[in-house]
Amino acid sequence: MGETPYSIGKKIKFDKQWETKKMGCWMKETAKQMIERANKELQDEQMYTKKQYPALEETLAVTIHGLNVSFKECTYVGDER
């Protein structure tokens, strides 16, 4: 049958999803670096227990999920209607 032509509205929506995914991937990398840096600092200074490290990772994951981006898989997970 061939490809279904997209309306302008659908094309814009698709592009927004792609931008969201791209931003999410960038945020994921940034968060990962922040976590690694923070964890290294905690280990270097030996001020906190390791139990506080997963809590930081969880907080960042929740923040990114709030932008409809999967933290672990780095994929767009917007509303499917």
GROMACS elastic network, one bead per residue, 0.5 to 0.9 nm:
[ bonds ]
;  ai    aj funct       b0    kb
    1     4     6  0.83333   500
    6     9     6  0.78819   500
    6    10     6  0.58182   500
    6    11     6  0.60016   500
    7    10     6  0.52518   500
    7    11     6  0.62132   500
    7    12     6  0.87011   500
    8    11     6  0.50284   500
    8    12     6  0.61976   500
    8    13     6  0.85882   500
    9    12     6  0.52299   500
    9    13     6  0.62004   500
    9    14     6  0.86452   500
   10    14     6  0.60565   500
   10    15     6  0.85442   500
   11    14     6  0.50944   500
   11    15     6  0.62002   500
   11    16     6  0.86368   500
   12    15     6  0.50711   500
   12    16     6  0.61723   500
   12    17     6  0.86808   500
   13    16     6  0.50954   500
   13    17     6  0.63411   500
   13    18     6  0.87363   500
   14    17     6  0.51111   500
   14    18     6  0.63063   500
   14    19     6  0.87080   500
   15    19     6  0.61428   500
   15    20     6  0.85269   500
   16    20     6  0.60860   500
   16    21     6  0.85557   500
   17    21     6  0.61676   500
   17    22     6  0.85783   500
   17    76     6  0.65927   500
   17    77     6  0.88176   500
   17    78     6  0.76298   500
   18    21     6  0.50164   500
   18    22     6  0.61052   500
   18    23     6  0.85620   500
   18    76     6  0.75357   500
   19    23     6  0.60540   500
   19    24     6  0.83693   500
   20    23     6  0.51331   500
   20    24     6  0.59673   500
   20    25     6  0.85792   500
   20    67     6  0.78791   500
   20    68     6  0.78966   500
   20    69     6  0.73911   500
   20    75     6  0.89313   500
   20    76     6  0.67850   500
   21    25     6  0.61248   500
   21    26     6  0.85979   500
   21    68     6  0.86216   500
   21    69     6  0.65699   500
   21    70     6  0.88804   500
   21    74     6  0.69682   500
   21    75     6  0.57723   500
   21    76     6  0.50194   500
   21    77     6  0.86031   500
   22    25     6  0.51876   500
   22    26     6  0.63162   500
   22    27     6  0.86390   500
   22    74     6  0.85812   500
   22    75     6  0.86680   500
   22    76     6  0.87741   500
   23    26     6  0.50707   500
   23    27     6  0.60777   500
   23    28     6  0.84856   500
   23    69     6  0.87079   500
   24    28     6  0.59728   500
   24    29     6  0.86419   500
   24    64     6  0.69873   500
   24    65     6  0.89612   500
   24    67     6  0.76399   500
   24    68     6  0.82680   500
   24    69     6  0.55371   500
   24    70     6  0.76765   500
   24    71     6  0.77511   500
   24    74     6  0.64724   500
   24    75     6  0.76660   500
   24    76     6  0.78929   500
   25    29     6  0.63409   500
   25    30     6  0.86105   500
   25    69     6  0.81474   500
   25    70     6  0.88754   500
   25    71     6  0.81816   500
   25    73     6  0.89524   500
   25    74     6  0.54086   500
   25    75     6  0.77373   500
   26    29     6  0.52717   500
   26    30     6  0.61863   500
   26    31     6  0.85481   500
   27    31     6  0.58709   500
   27    32     6  0.83228   500
   27    64     6  0.73741   500
   27    71     6  0.87379   500
   28    31     6  0.51162   500
   28    32     6  0.59984   500
   28    33     6  0.85990   500
   28    60     6  0.87192   500
   28    61     6  0.83509   500
   28    64     6  0.75999   500
   28    70     6  0.87963   500
   28    71     6  0.61381   500
   28    72     6  0.80424   500
   28    74     6  0.71779   500
   29    33     6  0.62057   500
   29    34     6  0.85722   500
   30    33     6  0.51914   500
   30    34     6  0.61668   500
   30    35     6  0.86344   500
   31    35     6  0.60505   500
   31    36     6  0.85240   500
   31    57     6  0.81670   500
   31    60     6  0.66253   500
   31    61     6  0.84040   500
   32    35     6  0.51424   500
   32    36     6  0.61798   500
   32    37     6  0.85667   500
   32    57     6  0.82225   500
   32    60     6  0.89044   500
   33    36     6  0.50951   500
   33    37     6  0.60196   500
   33    38     6  0.84375   500
   34    37     6  0.51252   500
   34    38     6  0.59587   500
   34    39     6  0.83830   500
   35    38     6  0.51192   500
   35    39     6  0.59272   500
   35    40     6  0.84690   500
   35    53     6  0.78646   500
   35    56     6  0.71150   500
   35    57     6  0.64799   500
   35    60     6  0.86607   500
   36    39     6  0.51100   500
   36    40     6  0.61023   500
   36    41     6  0.86116   500
   37    40     6  0.51470   500
   37    41     6  0.62116   500
   37    42     6  0.86326   500
   38    41     6  0.51020   500
   38    42     6  0.61554   500
   38    43     6  0.86165   500
   38    53     6  0.82213   500
   38    56     6  0.88948   500
   39    42     6  0.50653   500
   39    43     6  0.61762   500
   39    44     6  0.85459   500
   39    50     6  0.83746   500
   39    53     6  0.63947   500
   40    43     6  0.50694   500
   40    44     6  0.60017   500
   40    45     6  0.85457   500
   41    45     6  0.60481   500
   41    46     6  0.80951   500
   42    45     6  0.53117   500
   42    46     6  0.55359   500
   42    47     6  0.60842   500
   42    48     6  0.61440   500
   42    49     6  0.81599   500
   42    50     6  0.83228   500
   42    53     6  0.85612   500
   43    47     6  0.75640   500
   43    48     6  0.78325   500
   43    49     6  0.86266   500
   43    50     6  0.83060   500
   44    47     6  0.83413   500
   45    48     6  0.81524   500
   46    49     6  0.75769   500
   48    51     6  0.80898   500
   48    52     6  0.70045   500
   48    53     6  0.87358   500
   49    52     6  0.60852   500
   49    53     6  0.78609   500
   50    53     6  0.54186   500
   50    54     6  0.76820   500
   51    54     6  0.63216   500
   51    55     6  0.72696   500
   52    55     6  0.52444   500
   52    56     6  0.66453   500
   53    56     6  0.53283   500
   53    57     6  0.66048   500
   53    58     6  0.88254   500
   54    57     6  0.50200   500
   54    58     6  0.60777   500
   54    59     6  0.85924   500
   55    58     6  0.50627   500
   55    59     6  0.61970   500
   55    60     6  0.87665   500
   56    59     6  0.51584   500
   56    60     6  0.63924   500
   56    61     6  0.86694   500
   57    60     6  0.52782   500
   57    61     6  0.61835   500
   57    62     6  0.87258   500
   58    61     6  0.50418   500
   58    62     6  0.62098   500
   58    63     6  0.86612   500
   59    62     6  0.52429   500
   59    63     6  0.63101   500
   59    64     6  0.87974   500
   60    63     6  0.50612   500
   60    64     6  0.62755   500
   60    65     6  0.85904   500
   60    71     6  0.84049   500
   61    64     6  0.52034   500
   61    65     6  0.61098   500
   61    66     6  0.86143   500
   61    70     6  0.79886   500
   61    71     6  0.54506   500
   61    72     6  0.81827   500
   62    66     6  0.62177   500
   62    71     6  0.81166   500
   63    66     6  0.51151   500
   63    67     6  0.70893   500
   64    67     6  0.53158   500
   64    68     6  0.69856   500
   64    69     6  0.58543   500
   64    70     6  0.70396   500
   64    71     6  0.62145   500
   65    68     6  0.50188   500
   65    69     6  0.50473   500
   65    70     6  0.57206   500
   65    71     6  0.65505   500
   65    77     6  0.87865   500
   66    69     6  0.72935   500
   67    70     6  0.87154   500
   67    78     6  0.87903   500
   68    75     6  0.88072   500
   68    76     6  0.64520   500
   68    77     6  0.54633   500
   68    78     6  0.54970   500
   68    79     6  0.84515   500
   69    73     6  0.85277   500
   69    74     6  0.64068   500
   69    75     6  0.59601   500
   69    76     6  0.51414   500
   69    77     6  0.57705   500
   69    78     6  0.76703   500
   70    73     6  0.55514   500
   70    74     6  0.51002   500
   70    75     6  0.55689   500
   70    76     6  0.66774   500
   70    77     6  0.66523   500
   71    74     6  0.56114   500
   71    75     6  0.80866   500
   72    75     6  0.84621   500
   73    76     6  0.89737   500
   77    80     6  0.82321   500
